[in-house]
């Protein structure tokens, strides 16, 4: 499974950005896809995820109400619309795909930088 992230960039506080991630390869048993973020010196933290069959969404408390995760099943793509961005949202954003059923495997994308200036 390969994950290709796109989007991100530089935006002023209060602005919006969108990041997307396309999965390719053996994605026939895709369970969910999501986003994590990481800043230097800190652990990678969960941002949001969406289940592939039902579209159920989950968000971290710090982004709930500001970020929206969505999926395109036909294109095996997940997107994260980030609104009302804050400087503390600055991080490298990584997409993750969970594949499998009883046993699952996690795959990570290469990361994309999001920078929010104050």
C-alpha positions as CSV (number, residue, x, y, z in Angstrom):
1,X,0.0,0.0,0.0
2,X,1.3,3.4,-1.0
3,X,0.0,6.7,0.4
4,X,0.6,10.0,-1.4
5,X,-0.2,13.1,0.5
6,X,-0.8,16.5,-1.1
7,X,-1.8,20.0,0.0
8,X,-0.6,21.8,3.0
9,X,1.5,24.9,2.9
10,X,1.6,28.3,4.6
11,X,-1.4,30.2,5.8
12,X,-2.2,33.0,8.3
13,X,-4.0,32.3,11.5
14,X,-7.7,32.1,11.0
15,X,-7.3,30.8,7.4
16,X,-8.0,27.4,5.9
17,X,-6.0,24.7,4.2
18,X,-6.8,21.3,2.8
19,X,-4.6,18.2,2.7
20,X,-5.4,15.0,0.9
21,X,-4.0,11.5,0.8
22,X,-4.5,8.9,-2.0
23,X,-4.0,5.3,-1.3
24,X,-2.9,2.9,-4.0
25,X,-1.9,-0.7,-4.2
26,X,-3.6,-3.5,-2.1
27,X,-6.4,-1.4,-0.7
28,X,-9.2,-3.8,-1.2
29,X,-9.6,-4.3,2.6
30,X,-9.2,-0.7,3.7
31,X,-10.6,-0.3,7.2
32,X,-10.0,3.4,7.9
33,X,-7.8,6.3,7.0
34,X,-6.8,9.2,9.1
35,X,-4.4,12.0,9.9
36,X,-1.8,12.5,12.5
37,X,0.6,15.4,13.1
38,X,4.0,15.9,14.6
39,X,6.2,18.8,15.6
40,X,9.9,18.5,16.3
41,X,10.6,17.1,19.7
42,X,7.1,15.8,20.3
43,X,5.3,12.6,19.7
44,X,3.1,12.1,16.7
45,X,-0.5,12.9,17.7
46,X,-3.9,11.8,16.4
47,X,-5.9,14.4,14.5
48,X,-8.8,12.7,12.8
49,X,-9.9,9.4,11.2
50,X,-12.7,8.1,9.1
51,X,-13.9,4.5,8.8
52,X,-14.1,3.4,5.2
53,X,-17.4,1.4,5.1
54,X,-19.6,3.6,7.3
55,X,-17.9,7.0,7.1
56,X,-17.9,7.4,10.8
57,X,-15.6,10.2,11.9
58,X,-13.4,10.7,14.9
59,X,-11.6,13.9,15.9
60,X,-9.1,14.9,18.6
61,X,-10.5,17.5,21.0
62,X,-8.1,20.2,19.8
63,X,-9.4,20.1,16.3
64,X,-13.1,19.2,16.8
65,X,-15.3,21.8,15.3
66,X,-12.5,23.2,13.1
67,X,-11.4,20.3,11.0
68,X,-13.5,18.1,8.7
69,X,-12.3,14.7,7.5
70,X,-13.9,13.2,4.4
71,X,-13.4,10.3,2.1
72,X,-13.8,9.4,-1.6
73,X,-14.3,5.7,-1.7
74,X,-14.0,5.5,-5.5
75,X,-10.6,7.2,-5.5
76,X,-9.4,5.8,-2.1
77,X,-8.7,9.3,-1.0
78,X,-9.1,11.0,2.4
79,X,-9.1,14.7,2.8
80,X,-8.8,17.0,5.8
81,X,-10.3,20.4,5.5
82,X,-8.7,22.6,8.2
83,X,-10.5,25.8,9.1
84,X,-9.8,28.5,11.7
85,X,-6.2,27.5,11.8
86,X,-4.1,28.4,14.7
87,X,-0.3,28.7,15.0
88,X,-0.3,25.7,17.2
89,X,-1.7,23.6,14.3
90,X,1.7,24.0,12.7
91,X,3.1,20.6,12.1
92,X,4.0,17.9,9.6
93,X,0.7,16.1,8.8
94,X,0.9,12.4,8.1
95,X,-1.9,10.3,6.7
96,X,-2.3,6.7,7.8
97,X,-4.3,3.8,6.4
98,X,-5.4,0.8,8.3
99,X,-5.8,-2.3,6.2
100,X,-7.2,-5.7,7.1
101,X,-9.9,-7.4,9.2
102,X,-9.1,-9.6,12.1
103,X,-5.4,-8.6,11.8
104,X,-4.8,-5.0,10.7
105,X,-1.7,-3.3,9.3
106,X,-0.9,0.4,9.4
107,X,0.6,2.3,6.5
108,X,2.0,5.8,6.6
109,X,2.3,8.5,4.0
110,X,5.4,10.8,3.7
111,X,4.0,13.8,5.5
112,X,3.2,17.3,4.4
113,X,4.1,20.5,6.1
114,X,1.4,22.8,7.4
115,X,2.6,26.2,8.8
116,X,0.2,28.7,10.4
117,X,1.7,32.1,10.9
118,X,0.4,34.4,13.6
